[in-house]
């Protein structure tokens, strides 16, 4: 392997996607900048620029573009508009999430609700949704609109579900999956599916790309939730134990609760349902999870979803872009391998 | 005039519209109830039912239906779905507004952010937007989607503008009009215009109904803003002086500021820009407005918009529904006549 080859190998699949899609991504960035402007309300680009320029990885727009190219899109602006659309939806949900979670940091910087106020975060989030809506109507494709409307409902329902399922030990894996689809997978799958549809792909290819985005998003989110009980702050950008302190019913907890004996159950009731957490409780939670193999079982689930994502792409001929998407499916679980 | 005729006359145009559109409205109410349900997140219908059942006048859905019938719609579900769509959008904006304004009362009842929390209001608002989006896609009419997307952007931009224009004495009547379109008129005009489009109306009729909704909304909002400096709590459901205390740049203030001498200007700077309000300041503001005829000028503007709304309908033949919409244009300014 040459030095260049080694360097190429060292790059993550996201970097290689960004290079392969560079021309499209430059156009998408132009659309994002133009469309988030507001002649009369300078607060809007202030707030959004803060977030959109803040080193987001632009994963979701790249998924739209990659799917469209995998399905042989000939060019034009439509797939770029849809790519900007999903980034706007993503940014809008981040703004609203930070209000809901009362977050103070996002991507290593103070959140908009901290820099400005909750009002600005709510209203600028609404503005970005509206802009997304305008952009997605422009290609004039009703099937794409249907996909994005359904994804929006799944996202919103998942968010509410997360709010009401928090602190509820009765939360099942089925509900967890709905929350995860809302938080992450619904926009991933809408991105890949709408990219395929706008390229005029056949039904089998559209379905394959929906399945890829869905499985990729679920694998990604389970890995993220796992790292909250075992990763390092450097690997995740968040602190181990955040979910525990927020009493979230993530997959490792759900699996441990399902196998709990009476004494362990009393522990979970105290720390999660009652929120009475003391020194050493996080360690005790980790110990109980280890005893029941809960982290291992969640890891196996994540790997399974990653494999499903790869398998979905098997309908496409081998080509560099498919390889990058395959690698991306490995990459999202590499942190927990 | 018979007793019945007198009673009929005493009813407001909204009541007569509700009677004329009763069958459609019953169907719209069924759609609203079905579509706001969420199998897994009972918090959603709890919050929305609280608001949607709370005696809202359903003015916006009636505007969709009236416009569609004025343009001779033959039946079907599409106009009803669009009517439910605009009610969902309206309810979503109310939920977000109450978070932004930190309101404690709406329609004489405690607001959702007070009964539940800000989180629920933000997320359930998002859920209703998403549900609105799904509903509006179903008729499969791209022109309607374009209208509603543009209205959403106008609404969101107007809200942000209102936030940033508050307390800014440089706010012009042009900016005020943008805020008013965002707050009120954009959804009124989107309702009437989309009703016309879904009925397959000719361009002139579509334009007329857009103009009617736009002018009606502006007349309504100016009247509302005027009453804040002179109405009674019973007439408006809000207290005289609320806008003053919140330092809002509404039309009467803008007109008074434009004619202010040095001493008056210092007063406006103190009470609006600096927010240093003392006993008797509201009365002083009213006195300054009276001196410059600011309330009278704003009243004249409202009457002008009301007349424009009526004039827009002149392209339609005389019929009961047109008469009710004419009367509605009178009604919204009757409170300030």
Interface residues (C-beta under 8 A of the other chain):
Chain A: X38 X40 X41 X42 X43 X44 X93 X96 X99 X100 X118 X119 X120 X122 X123 X124 X126 X127 X129 X130 X131 X133 X134 X137 X140 X142 X145 X146 X148 X149 X150 X152 X153 X155 X156 X157 X159 X160 X161 X163 X164 X175 X178
Chain B: X38 X40 X41 X42 X43 X44 X93 X96 X99 X100 X118 X119 X120 X122 X123 X124 X126 X127 X129 X130 X131 X133 X134 X137 X140 X142 X145 X146 X148 X149 X150 X152 X153 X155 X156 X157 X159 X160 X161 X163 X164 X175 X178
